[in-house]
């Protein structure tokens, strides 16, 4: 699964890869109805892609990026454990002089069935009701967190959240940092319940994978992220 833009895909991709530009599937409604609709859309999308229970699925990006991470999280959300991210993405693939192709590969649709795992997703209500009981990681830039960069009706961050920019997960060569380096960033007790968020739950998915890589069990992605929270005037905000 090549999660980059169609333009990038058509200029050269890993042989047999199909293209899924995941930026086309933003979702910022985490009301009960919104989550139900997200489940339906995602299930349809995974059927279109041809995912079946026995298939190993590998998502890749330019680097170990947010789009591939979003794909991995989506499949884990549907309890498909045989899913991976290509570490370093196509940048590392090219650096190692591995083969590329430009032909477009067709999808072979399936009837995807997966069991939803509610333990790795969060809506706004869960965070609102547990602000003092969970660790909240804001994976955005410092400017977005501080409120100087405004990308919603309101600026700032979710109260009590800690800013750890998702870029800090990644080495200069585009691969994930080692566990020892990541442990310095995410220096929390292993039994902590953690929720990650950003603007649209892409960067947050990358931070989710970094935490899972470190062995944290209780990690959720806030699907609506700031695109939802920052546009709901009734929810609390800090700057």
C-alpha positions as a Markdown table, in Angstrom:
| # | Residue | x | y | z |
|---|---|---|---|---|
| 1 | Unk | 0.0 | 0.0 | 0.0 |
| 2 | Unk | 1.6 | 3.2 | -1.2 |
| 3 | Unk | 0.0 | 6.0 | 0.9 |
| 4 | Unk | 1.6 | 8.9 | -1.0 |
| 5 | Unk | -0.1 | 11.1 | -3.6 |
| 6 | Unk | -1.1 | 9.6 | -6.9 |
| 7 | Unk | 1.5 | 11.9 | -8.6 |
| 8 | Unk | 4.3 | 10.5 | -6.4 |
| 9 | Unk | 3.1 | 6.9 | -6.9 |
| 10 | Unk | 2.9 | 7.3 | -10.7 |
| 11 | Unk | 6.5 | 8.6 | -10.8 |
| 12 | Unk | 7.8 | 5.4 | -9.3 |
| 13 | Unk | 6.7 | 2.9 | -6.6 |
| 14 | Unk | 7.5 | -0.5 | -5.1 |
| 15 | Unk | 6.6 | -3.3 | -7.6 |
| 16 | Unk | 3.0 | -4.5 | -7.2 |
| 17 | Unk | 2.1 | -1.7 | -4.8 |
| 18 | Unk | -1.4 | -0.2 | -5.1 |
| 19 | Unk | -1.9 | 3.5 | -4.3 |
| 20 | Unk | -4.1 | 4.8 | -1.5 |
| 21 | Unk | -3.7 | 8.5 | -0.8 |
| 22 | Unk | -4.9 | 8.5 | 2.8 |
| 23 | Unk | -5.0 | 12.3 | 3.1 |
| 24 | Unk | -8.3 | 12.0 | 1.2 |
| 25 | Unk | -10.0 | 10.4 | 4.3 |
| 26 | Unk | -10.0 | 13.0 | 7.0 |
| 27 | Unk | -12.5 | 12.4 | 9.8 |
| 28 | Unk | -13.3 | 14.9 | 12.5 |
| 29 | Unk | -16.7 | 13.7 | 13.8 |
| 30 | Unk | -16.4 | 11.5 | 16.9 |
| 31 | Unk | -20.0 | 11.6 | 18.1 |
| 32 | Unk | -21.5 | 8.2 | 18.3 |
| 33 | Unk | -23.0 | 8.5 | 14.9 |
| 34 | Unk | -19.7 | 9.9 | 13.5 |
| 35 | Unk | -17.8 | 6.9 | 14.7 |
| 36 | Unk | -20.4 | 4.5 | 13.3 |
| 37 | Unk | -20.0 | 6.3 | 9.9 |
| 38 | Unk | -16.2 | 6.2 | 10.2 |
| 39 | Unk | -16.4 | 2.4 | 10.8 |
| 40 | Unk | -18.6 | 1.9 | 7.7 |
| 41 | Unk | -16.4 | 4.1 | 5.5 |
| 42 | Unk | -13.2 | 2.4 | 6.6 |
| 43 | Unk | -14.6 | -1.1 | 6.2 |
| 44 | Unk | -15.7 | -0.2 | 2.7 |
| 45 | Unk | -12.3 | 1.3 | 1.9 |
| 46 | Unk | -10.4 | -1.8 | 3.2 |
| 47 | Unk | -12.8 | -4.0 | 1.1 |
| 48 | Unk | -11.9 | -1.9 | -2.0 |
| 49 | Unk | -8.2 | -2.4 | -1.3 |
| 50 | Unk | -8.7 | -6.2 | -1.2 |
| 51 | Unk | -7.7 | -6.8 | 2.5 |
| 52 | Unk | -8.4 | -10.3 | 3.6 |
| 53 | Unk | -7.7 | -12.0 | 7.0 |
| 54 | Unk | -4.7 | -14.1 | 5.7 |
| 55 | Unk | -3.0 | -11.2 | 3.9 |
| 56 | Unk | 0.1 | -9.5 | 5.3 |
| 57 | Unk | -0.4 | -5.8 | 4.6 |
| 58 | Unk | 2.5 | -3.3 | 4.4 |
| 59 | Unk | 2.0 | 0.4 | 4.3 |
| 60 | Unk | 4.7 | 2.7 | 3.1 |
| 61 | Unk | 5.2 | 6.5 | 2.8 |
| 62 | Unk | 8.1 | 8.7 | 1.7 |
| 63 | Unk | 9.7 | 8.0 | 5.2 |
| 64 | Unk | 8.3 | 6.3 | 8.3 |
| 65 | Unk | 5.6 | 8.9 | 8.0 |
| 66 | Unk | 2.2 | 9.8 | 9.2 |
| 67 | Unk | 0.3 | 8.4 | 6.2 |
| 68 | Unk | 1.7 | 4.9 | 6.5 |
| 69 | Unk | 1.1 | 5.1 | 10.3 |
| 70 | Unk | -2.5 | 6.0 | 9.7 |
| 71 | Unk | -2.9 | 3.0 | 7.5 |
| 72 | Unk | -1.4 | 0.7 | 10.1 |
| 73 | Unk | -3.5 | 2.1 | 12.9 |
| 74 | Unk | -6.7 | 1.7 | 10.7 |
| 75 | Unk | -6.0 | -2.0 | 10.3 |
| 76 | Unk | -5.2 | -2.5 | 13.9 |
| 77 | Unk | -8.4 | -0.8 | 14.7 |
| 78 | Unk | -10.2 | -3.6 | 12.8 |
| 79 | Unk | -8.1 | -6.2 | 14.6 |
| 80 | Unk | -5.9 | -7.1 | 11.6 |
| 81 | Unk | -2.7 | -7.8 | 13.4 |
| 82 | Unk | -0.7 | -8.9 | 10.3 |
| 83 | Unk | 0.1 | -5.3 | 9.3 |
| 84 | Unk | 3.4 | -3.4 | 9.1 |
| 85 | Unk | 5.0 | -0.1 | 8.1 |
| 86 | Unk | 8.0 | -0.1 | 5.8 |
| 87 | Unk | 10.7 | 1.5 | 8.0 |
| 88 | Unk | 12.3 | 4.4 | 6.2 |
| 89 | Unk | 9.6 | 4.3 | 3.4 |
| 90 | Unk | 10.5 | 4.6 | -0.3 |
| 91 | Unk | 13.4 | 7.0 | 0.5 |
| 92 | Unk | 15.3 | 4.1 | 2.2 |
| 93 | Unk | 14.1 | 1.7 | -0.6 |
| 94 | Unk | 15.6 | 3.9 | -3.2 |
| 95 | Unk | 18.8 | 4.4 | -1.2 |
| 96 | Unk | 19.3 | 0.7 | -1.2 |
| 97 | Unk | 18.8 | 0.6 | -5.0 |
| 98 | Unk | 15.9 | -1.7 | -4.9 |
| 99 | Unk | 13.6 | -2.0 | -7.9 |
| 100 | Unk | 10.8 | 0.5 | -8.8 |
| 101 | Unk | 8.0 | 0.5 | -11.4 |
| 102 | Unk | 5.7 | 3.1 | -12.8 |
| 103 | Unk | 2.8 | 1.0 | -14.1 |
| 104 | Unk | -0.5 | 1.4 | -12.3 |
| 105 | Unk | -1.6 | -1.6 | -10.3 |
| 106 | Unk | -5.3 | -2.4 | -10.0 |
| 107 | Unk | -7.2 | -3.1 | -6.8 |
| 108 | Unk | -8.6 | -6.6 | -6.3 |
| 109 | Unk | -11.6 | -5.9 | -4.0 |
| 110 | Unk | -12.6 | -8.3 | -1.2 |
| 111 | Unk | -15.3 | -8.4 | 1.3 |
| 112 | Unk | -13.4 | -7.1 | 4.3 |
| 113 | Unk | -14.6 | -8.1 | 7.7 |
| 114 | Unk | -12.8 | -7.1 | 10.8 |
| 115 | Unk | -13.7 | -6.8 | 14.5 |
| 116 | Unk | -13.5 | -3.3 | 15.8 |
| 117 | Unk | -11.1 | -2.7 | 18.6 |
| 118 | Unk | -12.5 | 0.1 | 20.7 |
| 119 | Unk | -9.4 | 0.2 | 23.0 |
| 120 | Unk | -7.2 | 2.1 | 20.5 |
| 121 | Unk | -9.6 | 4.9 | 19.5 |
| 122 | Unk | -10.9 | 7.9 | 21.4 |
| 123 | Unk | -13.6 | 10.4 | 20.8 |
| 124 | Unk | -13.9 | 13.8 | 22.3 |
| 125 | Unk | -16.3 | 12.7 | 25.1 |
| 126 | Unk | -13.8 | 10.1 | 26.4 |
| 127 | Unk | -11.1 | 12.7 | 26.7 |
| 128 | Unk | -13.4 | 15.4 | 28.2 |
| 129 | Unk | -14.5 | 12.9 | 30.9 |
| 130 | Unk | -10.9 | 11.7 | 31.6 |
| 131 | Unk | -8.8 | 14.8 | 31.4 |
| 132 | Unk | -7.2 | 14.1 | 34.7 |
| 133 | Unk | -6.9 | 10.3 | 34.4 |
| 134 | Unk | -4.9 | 9.9 | 31.1 |
| 135 | Unk | -1.7 | 11.2 | 29.6 |
| 136 | Unk | -2.5 | 13.2 | 26.5 |
| 137 | Unk | 0.2 | 13.7 | 23.9 |
| 138 | Unk | -0.1 | 16.5 | 21.4 |
| 139 | Unk | 1.9 | 15.4 | 18.3 |
| 140 | Unk | 1.7 | 18.8 | 16.6 |
| 141 | Unk | 4.3 | 21.5 | 16.2 |
| 142 | Unk | 5.1 | 23.8 | 19.1 |
| 143 | Unk | 3.4 | 26.7 | 17.3 |
| 144 | Unk | 0.1 | 24.8 | 17.0 |
| 145 | Unk | 0.4 | 23.7 | 20.6 |
| 146 | Unk | 1.1 | 27.2 | 21.9 |
| 147 | Unk | -1.6 | 28.8 | 19.9 |
| 148 | Unk | 0.5 | 30.9 | 17.6 |
| 149 | Unk | -0.5 | 28.7 | 14.6 |
| 150 | Unk | -4.2 | 28.6 | 14.2 |
| 151 | Unk | -5.9 | 25.8 | 12.3 |
| 152 | Unk | -9.4 | 25.7 | 13.9 |
| 153 | Unk | -11.9 | 28.2 | 15.3 |
| 154 | Unk | -9.9 | 28.2 | 18.4 |
| 155 | Unk | -6.1 | 27.9 | 19.0 |
| 156 | Unk | -4.2 | 26.2 | 21.8 |
| 157 | Unk | -4.3 | 22.7 | 23.0 |
| 158 | Unk | -6.3 | 20.2 | 25.0 |
| 159 | Unk | -5.8 | 20.8 | 28.8 |
| 160 | Unk | -3.0 | 18.8 | 30.5 |
| 161 | Unk | -1.6 | 17.7 | 27.1 |
| 162 | Unk | 2.1 | 17.3 | 26.6 |
| 163 | Unk | 3.7 | 18.5 | 23.4 |
| 164 | Unk | 5.9 | 15.9 | 21.7 |
| 165 | Unk | 6.2 | 16.8 | 18.0 |
| 166 | Unk | 5.9 | 13.6 | 16.0 |
| 167 | Unk | 8.9 | 14.6 | 13.9 |
| 168 | Unk | 11.0 | 13.7 | 17.0 |
| 169 | Unk | 10.1 | 10.1 | 16.4 |
| 170 | Unk | 12.1 | 10.0 | 13.2 |
| 171 | Unk | 15.8 | 9.8 | 12.4 |
| 172 | Unk | 17.3 | 12.1 | 9.8 |
| 173 | Unk | 17.3 | 9.2 | 7.3 |
| 174 | Unk | 13.5 | 8.8 | 7.7 |
| 175 | Unk | 13.5 | 5.7 | 9.8 |
| 176 | Unk | 12.1 | 5.4 | 13.3 |
| 177 | Unk | 14.4 | 6.2 | 16.1 |
| 178 | Unk | 15.7 | 3.3 | 18.3 |
| 179 | Unk | 13.7 | 2.3 | 21.4 |
| 180 | Unk | 16.4 | 3.8 | 23.7 |
| 181 | Unk | 16.0 | 7.2 | 22.0 |
| 182 | Unk | 12.2 | 7.0 | 21.9 |
| 183 | Unk | 12.2 | 6.1 | 25.6 |
| 184 | Unk | 13.8 | 9.4 | 26.4 |
| 185 | Unk | 10.9 | 11.2 | 24.6 |
| 186 | Unk | 8.1 | 9.1 | 26.1 |
| 187 | Unk | 9.4 | 8.7 | 29.6 |
| 188 | Unk | 6.2 | 7.4 | 31.2 |
| 189 | Unk | 5.3 | 4.4 | 33.3 |
| 190 | Unk | 4.5 | 1.5 | 31.0 |
| 191 | Unk | 1.1 | 1.0 | 32.5 |
| 192 | Unk | 0.0 | 4.6 | 31.6 |
| 193 | Unk | -3.1 | 5.2 | 29.5 |
| 194 | Unk | -2.1 | 7.5 | 26.7 |
| 195 | Unk | -4.1 | 9.3 | 24.1 |
| 196 | Unk | -2.4 | 10.9 | 21.1 |
| 197 | Unk | -3.8 | 13.7 | 18.9 |
| 198 | Unk | -2.8 | 16.2 | 16.3 |
| 199 | Unk | -4.9 | 18.1 | 13.7 |
| 200 | Unk | -6.5 | 15.1 | 11.9 |
| 201 | Unk | -5.1 | 12.0 | 13.6 |
| 202 | Unk | -2.3 | 11.3 | 11.1 |
| 203 | Unk | 0.7 | 12.6 | 13.1 |
| 204 | Unk | -1.0 | 11.1 | 16.1 |
| 205 | Unk | -1.0 | 7.7 | 14.4 |
| 206 | Unk | 2.7 | 8.0 | 14.0 |
| 207 | Unk | 3.1 | 8.7 | 17.7 |
| 208 | Unk | 0.8 | 5.8 | 18.5 |
| 209 | Unk | 3.1 | 3.5 | 16.6 |
| 210 | Unk | 6.2 | 4.9 | 18.4 |
| 211 | Unk | 4.5 | 4.1 | 21.7 |
| 212 | Unk | 3.4 | 0.6 | 20.6 |
| 213 | Unk | 7.0 | 0.0 | 19.5 |
| 214 | Unk | 8.1 | 0.8 | 23.0 |
| 215 | Unk | 5.6 | -1.7 | 24.5 |
| 216 | Unk | 2.9 | 0.6 | 25.8 |
| 217 | Unk | -0.3 | -1.3 | 25.9 |
| 218 | Unk | -2.9 | 1.3 | 26.6 |
| 219 | Unk | -2.7 | 3.8 | 23.7 |
| 220 | Unk | -5.5 | 5.4 | 21.9 |
| 221 | Unk | -5.6 | 7.8 | 18.9 |
| 222 | Unk | -8.1 | 10.7 | 19.2 |
| 223 | Unk | -9.6 | 10.4 | 15.8 |
| 224 | Unk | -11.2 | 13.9 | 15.6 |
| 225 | Unk | -8.1 | 15.6 | 17.0 |
| 226 | Unk | -7.8 | 19.4 | 17.0 |
| 227 | Unk | -9.9 | 19.6 | 13.8 |
| 228 | Unk | -12.8 | 18.6 | 16.0 |
| 229 | Unk | -11.8 | 19.7 | 19.5 |
| 230 | Unk | -10.7 | 23.2 | 18.4 |
| 231 | Unk | -14.1 | 23.7 | 16.6 |
| 232 | Unk | -16.2 | 22.8 | 19.6 |
| 233 | Unk | -16.7 | 25.9 | 21.7 |
| 234 | Unk | -18.0 | 23.9 | 24.7 |
| 235 | Unk | -14.7 | 22.0 | 25.1 |
| 236 | Unk | -11.9 | 23.4 | 27.3 |
| 237 | Unk | -8.7 | 24.8 | 25.8 |
| 238 | Unk | -5.4 | 25.8 | 27.2 |
| 239 | Unk | -2.7 | 28.1 | 25.7 |
